Amino acid sequence: MITDHQGVLIIAEAGVNHNGEISRALALVDAAADAGADVVKFQTFKSDQLVSSNAPKALYQQQNTAAGESQLDMIRALELSASDHLVIKAHAEKRGIAFLSTPFDPMSIQQLHAMGITVGKVPSGELTNLPYLRAMARSFPELIVSTGMADMREVATALAVLEAAGASLGRITLLHCTTEYPTPMSDVNLLAMCTMRDTFGTRVGYSDHTMGIEVPIAAVALGATIIEKHSLWTEPFQDPIIERHWNRLS
């Protein structure tokens, strides 16, 4: 999908904006397809393996979810079943858009591999999780690796672990990412993407958390081969402003 793709690969990040409802997940697929994206990407996880019952919510989560709800309860409500994944994947294929999902635990890696997914997405939070990286390298022939919050030494270590586990450097794309929602322009630092390309010799791209499309355009001008665009709202197919935002992907 990645190495054979002509031009810039556009990934519409649906994430968990379906709120755990299959109908909303399918509507997100439709929104991404209508916007002209190449890929729609979700998140696959087993809540009890991912979050401690004592884990606090992040500030942006506190601002957008029920105050008395724990992080574990919030995550559990967003978990899609294995059968949900198959329904979403089939709907994406029907709409002519590729389906991807980011796995967050070993069982989820196995689940996506069993579905025939050939591209693995490593989220920023797992970049230093070495057993996870080895499992990803063994399970997917192509990898997209987000690098939010990482320094160059951590990126280098992750690449070394992936290669040692069987991943080909020529089939890895590093995504520059600023882990802030939304990301202010002053914190974007697209030159970090160029530095990773020049240092490691990999394809590079940009995972965008900014408002608007100006930064992804600049990233492409600087050599990004993948743009992953995140929605910063919870109901992207009901809010007219967000609908226009998604439509500008095309």
JOZITA-V627294 format. One record per residue. N is the residue number from 1. RES is the residue in one small letter. PHI is phi in degrees with one decimal (NA if undefined). PSI is psi in whole degrees, -180 to 180 (NA if undefined). Layout:
# JOZITA-V627294
N_RES_PHI_PSI ; N_RES_PHI_PSI
This chain:
# JOZITA-V627294
1_m_NA_-41 ; 2_i_-86.0_-57 ; 3_t_-67.8_-25 ; 4_d_-92.5_-6 ; 5_h_-75.4_134 ; 6_q_-90.6_126 ; 7_g_87.5_-162 ; 8_v_-88.2_129 ; 9_l_-82.9_123 ; 10_i_-104.1_119 ; 11_i_-108.0_121 ; 12_a_-90.1_115 ; 13_e_-82.7_102 ; 14_a_-78.9_-34 ; 15_g_57.9_-127 ; 16_v_-112.6_23 ; 17_n_-70.0_-2 ; 18_h_-76.1_-12 ; 19_n_58.8_25 ; 20_g_83.6_7 ; 21_e_-107.9_124 ; 22_i_-62.6_-35 ; 23_s_-63.7_-38 ; 24_r_-70.9_-36 ; 25_a_-60.7_-42 ; 26_l_-67.5_-36 ; 27_a_-65.8_-35 ; 28_l_-65.5_-39 ; 29_v_-59.6_-46 ; 30_d_-61.4_-43 ; 31_a_-62.6_-42 ; 32_a_-66.8_-42 ; 33_a_-64.9_-44 ; 34_d_-64.6_-30 ; 35_a_-77.3_-13 ; 36_g_91.5_13 ; 37_a_-68.0_155 ; 38_d_-84.4_-30 ; 39_v_-139.0_142 ; 40_v_-115.3_131 ; 41_k_-123.3_133 ; 42_f_-112.4_-168 ; 43_q_-129.7_134 ; 44_t_-117.7_126 ; 45_f_-158.8_158 ; 46_k_-109.2_112 ; 47_s_-52.1_-45 ; 48_d_-68.8_-20 ; 49_q_-90.2_-14 ; 50_l_-101.2_-37 ; 51_v_-128.8_135 ; 52_s_-75.1_149 ; 53_s_-65.7_-17 ; 54_n_-99.0_1 ; 55_a_-70.4_129 ; 56_p_-79.6_162 ; 57_k_-80.0_151 ; 58_a_-70.4_162 ; 59_l_-58.3_-45 ; 60_y_-67.0_-28 ; 61_q_-70.8_-41 ; 62_q_-60.7_-35 ; 63_q_-76.5_-18 ; 64_n_-122.1_5 ; 65_t_-134.6_173 ; 66_a_-61.9_136 ; 67_a_-64.7_-38 ; 68_g_-86.3_3 ; 69_e_-90.0_134 ; 70_s_-77.9_164 ; 71_q_-59.9_-41 ; 72_l_-62.9_-44 ; 73_d_-62.7_-40 ; 74_m_-63.2_-47 ; 75_i_-65.6_-42 ; 76_r_-60.2_-37 ; 77_a_-69.1_-17 ; 78_l_-100.2_-1 ; 79_e_-76.9_131 ; 80_l_-95.8_143 ; 81_s_-77.4_168 ; 82_a_-61.1_-40 ; 83_s_-67.2_-35 ; 84_d_-59.0_-43 ; 85_h_-58.6_-43 ; 86_l_-65.3_-39 ; 87_v_-64.9_-44 ; 88_i_-65.5_-44 ; 89_k_-60.8_-44 ; 90_a_-63.5_-39 ; 91_h_-67.5_-39 ; 92_a_-61.9_-44 ; 93_e_-61.9_-39 ; 94_k_-63.4_-36 ; 95_r_-85.5_-2 ; 96_g_77.0_29 ; 97_i_-127.5_142 ; 98_a_-73.9_145 ; 99_f_-104.4_130 ; 100_l_-134.7_160 ; 101_s_-151.1_145 ; 102_t_-88.9_119 ; 103_p_-86.2_144 ; 104_f_-116.4_3 ; 105_d_-157.7_164 ; 106_p_-57.3_-41 ; 107_m_-64.1_-37 ; 108_s_-71.2_-36 ; 109_i_-58.7_-48 ; 110_q_-61.5_-41 ; 111_q_-61.0_-48 ; 112_l_-67.6_-39 ; 113_h_-60.2_-43 ; 114_a_-65.9_-24 ; 115_m_-79.1_-6 ; 116_g_89.9_13 ; 117_i_-70.8_131 ; 118_t_-109.2_-6 ; 119_v_-115.3_125 ; 120_g_-103.0_135 ; 121_k_-108.0_118 ; 122_v_-91.7_117 ; 123_p_-76.1_158 ; 124_s_-54.9_-39 ; 125_g_-67.4_-15 ; 126_e_-105.9_8 ; 127_l_-62.6_-29 ; 128_t_-102.4_10 ; 129_n_-90.7_91 ; 130_l_-66.5_-42 ; 131_p_-60.3_-38 ; 132_y_-61.9_-45 ; 133_l_-61.0_-41 ; 134_r_-63.2_-41 ; 135_a_-65.1_-39 ; 136_m_-65.5_-43 ; 137_a_-62.7_-37 ; 138_r_-76.0_-22 ; 139_s_-98.9_-26 ; 140_f_-131.0_129 ; 141_p_-71.2_-22 ; 142_e_-124.4_144 ; 143_l_-133.4_139 ; 144_i_-114.4_124 ; 145_v_-121.2_113 ; 146_s_-81.8_146 ; 147_t_-123.9_22 ; 148_g_-58.8_137 ; 149_m_74.8_-3 ; 150_a_-91.5_149 ; 151_d_-97.3_175 ; 152_m_-63.5_-35 ; 153_r_-65.4_-40 ; 154_e_-67.8_-37 ; 155_v_-64.7_-43 ; 156_a_-62.1_-42 ; 157_t_-63.2_-44 ; 158_a_-60.5_-44 ; 159_l_-63.2_-41 ; 160_a_-62.9_-42 ; 161_v_-65.7_-44 ; 162_l_-62.0_-45 ; 163_e_-64.7_-42 ; 164_a_-63.3_-27 ; 165_a_-89.4_1 ; 166_g_114.0_-2 ; 167_a_-75.1_145 ; 168_s_-93.5_129 ; 169_l_-58.9_-31 ; 170_g_-71.9_-9 ; 171_r_-115.9_22 ; 172_i_-113.7_132 ; 173_t_-117.6_124 ; 174_l_-89.6_129 ; 175_l_-103.4_120 ; 176_h_-67.6_139 ; 177_c_-153.7_132 ; 178_t_-103.6_116 ; 179_t_-83.4_77 ; 180_e_-151.0_135 ; 181_y_-123.9_114 ; 182_p_-76.2_161 ; 183_t_-85.9_122 ; 184_p_-71.3_153 ; 185_m_-55.4_-34 ; 186_s_-67.1_-16 ; 187_d_-107.2_5 ; 188_v_-68.3_-53 ; 189_n_53.4_64 ; 190_l_-65.2_-20 ; 191_l_-63.2_-23 ; 192_a_-63.0_-36 ; 193_m_-62.4_-45 ; 194_c_-65.2_-38 ; 195_t_-63.4_-41 ; 196_m_-64.6_-41 ; 197_r_-61.4_-46 ; 198_d_-71.3_-32 ; 199_t_-79.1_-43 ; 200_f_-105.4_-13 ; 201_g_71.3_23 ; 202_t_-99.3_167 ; 203_r_-65.9_151 ; 204_v_-132.9_158 ; 205_g_-151.5_-169 ; 206_y_-139.6_127 ; 207_s_-98.1_113 ; 208_d_-101.6_124 ; 209_h_-113.6_12 ; 210_t_-83.5_167 ; 211_m_-86.0_129 ; 212_g_96.5_-170 ; 213_i_-123.0_5 ; 214_e_-64.3_-42 ; 215_v_-68.4_-44 ; 216_p_-58.1_-37 ; 217_i_-62.2_-45 ; 218_a_-63.1_-38 ; 219_a_-62.3_-42 ; 220_v_-63.6_-40 ; 221_a_-61.3_-28 ; 222_l_-92.3_2 ; 223_g_114.7_8 ; 224_a_-64.2_133 ; 225_t_-102.1_-13 ; 226_i_-134.3_135 ; 227_i_-119.5_122 ; 228_e_-109.0_114 ; 229_k_-104.0_123 ; 230_h_-93.7_140 ; 231_s_-86.4_135 ; 232_l_-102.0_15 ; 233_w_-124.9_169 ; 234_t_-98.4_-15 ; 235_e_-134.4_69 ; 236_p_-68.2_-16 ; 237_f_-103.7_6 ; 238_q_-114.1_-27 ; 239_d_-87.7_121 ; 240_p_-62.1_-33 ; 241_i_-65.0_-42 ; 242_i_-70.9_-35 ; 243_e_-59.1_-43 ; 244_r_-65.0_-38 ; 245_h_-60.7_-47 ; 246_w_-64.0_-40 ; 247_n_-62.6_-26 ; 248_r_-75.0_-5 ; 249_l_-64.6_-29 ; 250_s_-77.5_NA
